[in-house]
Amino acid sequence: MRVIEYKAFGDPAEVLVAGERPMPEPGPGEIRVRMTLSPIHNHDLWTIRGSYGVKPPLPAVGGTEAAGVVDALGAGVTNLSVGQRVMAAGLTDTWAEYFLMKAQRAIPLPDSVPDELGCQLIAMPISALMALDDLGVKPGEWLIQNAATGAVGKTIAMICQARGINVINVVRRDAGVGELEALGISNNVSTQDPGWMDKVKMFPGSDPILYAIDSVGAKESGQLMSLLGEGATLMSFGTMSGGNMEISSGDLIFKQAKVIGFWGAKRSGKTSPADYARMIGELITLASNGQLNLPVEEIYGLEDGAKAAAASMEPGRKGKVLIRG
């Protein structure tokens, strides 16, 4: 079967190549899935570079989330059937025509959710839900986030709107404001506007901004913190800038604010099956009724892994780059 693999860690646009592997056979409790679509996430790219929290043995096949069709059942699997549409995240080797996974981790994909949405409905959206739950933000309260045109940022904004949470979305490009508005997302500002911080203060009026999600780091961490009210919480979700957080000691001390970190892999390990099922149910409901829209930028075949990675790293994307099985 065809796969996208890498034999050395490095720039994904350079080390990803088309390869072939034997067709895998499911063991007890496993299923074989014929991959339909699989997204390229930032953590996939970090893994290929060798800079993520885990390093797979080489040569390795990329991909960690996918939608597909059950192709074969291992011994003891009774909860799924051949031909059933499923989705899953937290996997390995999904950039392939077929991949294996534990049957208990497969989530049935309803007809109301297309493959383009289902293939990216878990990893980033689940992290967004977990982040909001960890912050404890309630309906009517105010939250601010940067990197708002990213997959997580858009998902957080849509979930907040569905939950009645007020969210302010900070983007780096003026065009990003229109991009979010086209998705029905409001309260958007661009840091290209010299007065963007003053505009942010106008959104909540006299109400404080009590929560922030920072996916950039460096000086932008401090900018978010400066906009928060007393007793607020800033969550470090990512570090797109590659730099350390630059936060004023005065803001921390005099606002009695706090900074917490979020890592989806660690948080998932602490999540009970019942809570995970609740979050999946919420996401499927939002996706089915049109309240959660995850755009797709482009779709590439298994022979074009390097091109797909390069496209995924291009700034200004409006959606995910996907791999087609």
N, C-alpha and C positions, 0 to 999 in steps of 0.2 A: 504494500500500500504506500501511497505518497505521503510525505511529511515535510514540515519545515524544521530543520535542525541546525545546530551550531556545534562546532567541534572545538572551539576556543571561546573564551570570554572576550568581549570587545564591543565595538560600535555595532549595534544591531543591523544597520544598513550595510555593513561590510561582512559580518560573520554569519549571517543567516543564509542558508543554501537549501535548495530542494534536495530531498533525499528519499530513500526507500527503506521500509522496515517490514518484517514479517507481519502478517495479519495476527493480532493478538487474540487469544482464546480466553474467555471469562472463566475464572475459578469459582469456587463456592461463594455465594453471596454477592457475586459481581455481575455486571451486565456489560455487553459491548454496545457502544453507541456509534451510529453512523453520523459523523459530524455534519451539521448543516451550516452553521455560522459560528465563528468564535472571534471575540473582540481582541484588540491589542490594548492592554492596559499599561499605565506607567510602570507598575511593579513588574510586568512582564519584561519591559525594556531594561529596568534596573537589574533584574535577574540575569539577563543575557550579558549585560556589561560586567557582571560579577560583583555588583555593589549593593545587592539586596541583603536582607537578613538571613537568607538561605542560599546555598550554592549547590545546584544539582550536579551529579557526576556527568562527565562528558564522554562521548557526545550526547547532547540532550535535545529533546523536542520541546518547542515553546508552547505557550498557551496554558491558561488556568481556568477559563470559563467558556461555556459553549451551550448552544441549543442543538438538539439532534433527534434522531429516531432510534429507539431500541432495536438492535439488530440481532442480538443473541442473549440468552439467559444462562447464567451459571447455575450450578446445583443449589437447590433450596430457595431460589427466588420465586416468590409467588405474588408479590405486590405490583408487578409490572408485566406488560405483555409485549411481544414482538410487534413492531409497527407503531408503538405509542410515542408521541412527542414528549420530550423531557428537556429540562434545563438543569444546570448545576454549576457551581463555582468551587473554588478551593481545590481544583483538580491539577493534574499534570498532563502534558503531552496532548493537549487538545488541538494543536495545529496539525492535524492528521486526518486522513479519511475516516479512520475509526480510532476510538480510544476506549479504555476500560475504566470502570469506576465502581465503587460500592453501590449496590442497588438502593440501600437505605438513604443515600445522599441525593438520589435523583428526584427531582420535583416535576410532577406532571405539568405540561404546558398546555393550558386551555386554548381552545380554538379562537377565543377572543383576543389572544396576544400573539402577534406575528413573530416570526423567527428573528427579525431585525431588532425587535424590542426584547424578546425573551432571552436572546443570547447574552444580553448585558444587563439583565434585570436583577441580578443577585449581588455580585461582588461590590460594585460601587454603591448601588442603592442601599444594600444592607449596611454598609459602613456609614452611609449618611444617616440612616435610622438610628444606628447604635450611637453615633456621635450626638444626635439630638437628645436621645434618651439619657446619655451620660451627663450631658449638660443640665438636663432637667428643665429645659425651656418650656413654658406653659403658653396656652393660647392667650393672645393679647399682649404678650411680652415682645421685646425687641431684640433681634439678633443681627449682627453684621458679619459678612464673610467676604474674603477676597477670592481671586481666581474663580469668579462666579460663572464664567463661560465654560469652565471645564465640566466633565461629566458629573463629578461629585457636586460641584457648585450648582449646576442646573437642577440636579435631583434634590438637593437640600432646599432650594428655592421653591420647587413644586410641592414638596412634602409640607413645607412650612405653610404655604398658601392653603393646602388642603386641610391642615390642622388648625388654621386660624392664628398662626404665629406670624408676627410682623418681621420681615427679613429685608435688610439693606444689602444690595449686591454691588461689590466693587470690582471693576474690570480695568484692564490696562489700556484698552483701545476704545476710542469713541465709537467705532463700529460695533463693539461688543454690547453697547447699550441697546442699539436697534436689534441686535441678534436676540437678546433676552426678551425684549418687548414683543418680538414676532412670535415668541413661545408663550405669550401671556404673562410674563414675569415683569413685575413693576418694582419701583424703588431702586433704580439703577444709577450708578455714577461711574465716570471714567477718571482715572488718575491723570489722563492727559489734560484734564481741565484744572488749571492752577487753583481754582476755588473749590475743588471737590470735597474737601473736608468740611467746609462751611455748608455745602449742600447736604451732606450727610446729617448734620445737626438739625436741619430743617424737617427731616422726615418724622422723627418721633415727637417734635415739639418739646413739651416740658417733661415727657416721659424719658427715663434713662434707658440707655442701651446696656443690657446686663450680660450679654453673651457675644462672643466673637469666635469664629472659626478661621484660623490662619493656615493657608496652604502654601504660603510663599516664603515666609521667614525674612531675615535681614531687617532693613529699616521698616518694611511694611508691617512687621509684627508690632513695632512701637507705634506706628500710625494708628493701627486698630486699637491698641491699648489706650492711647490718648483720647479716643472717642468714647470710651466706656464710662459707665457711672460707678458710683461707690458700691463695693461688694461684688463687682462683676467678675466673670470668669472668661479667660481666653484659652481656647484649645488649640494646640499645635497639631495640625492634621497632616501637614506635608512641608516640604522645603524646596519649592520650585526654584528659588533663587540660588540654592546651593550654599547660602551663607548662614551664619549663626543669627539667632534672634537678637535684635537690638531694641531693648525695652528700657524705658526710664525707671530708675529705682524710685524716683519720686512718685510716679504713677502707681507703682506697686504698694508703696508704703502709705501714701496719703489716701488712696482709694481703697486700701485694704483689699486689693484685687488678688487674684491667683491665676497661675498658669498651669494647665494640665496637658498631658500628651495623649495621643490616640494612635493605636496601631491595630488595624482591623484583624490581623492574624491572631494577635494576643487576645483581643476582645472576644473573638469568635470562640476561642477555646474556653472562655468562661461563661458562655451563653447556654442556658438550658434548652433542651429540645422544644419545650413548650413555648418559650419566648421566641426562639428562632422561627417556629411555625407561625406565631402571631405576626411577626414582621413580614414573613413571606406572604401571608394572607393579605396584609395591608398593601404590599407592593402589587400583588396580582389584582387587587380591587382597583387601585389607582390606575394601573396600566389598562385594565379592561374598560374603565369608564372615561378614559381619555385625560385624566388628571396628571399622568406621568408620561412625558414624551421625551425619549432619548434619541436625538437625531443621529443619523449615519452620514459620514462624510464620503466614504468610498469603500468598495468591496474588491478584494484581490483574491486570486486563486492561490493554490498551494505552491505553484511554481514561481510565485512572485513575492516571497517572504521579505527579501531585502527591500524591494520597492515599497511594500506595505509598511515596513518599519520606518523607512525614510518619510513616507507620507504622514505617519502617525506623529513624527517628531517635528513636523512643520508647524510653525506658530500660526495662530489665526484660524485653526480648524473650527468648523461649526458642529462637528459631531465625531463619533468614533470611526476609526478605520477597522474594518472587519475582514476576516479570512473566511473564504467559502470552501467547504469540503468537497 
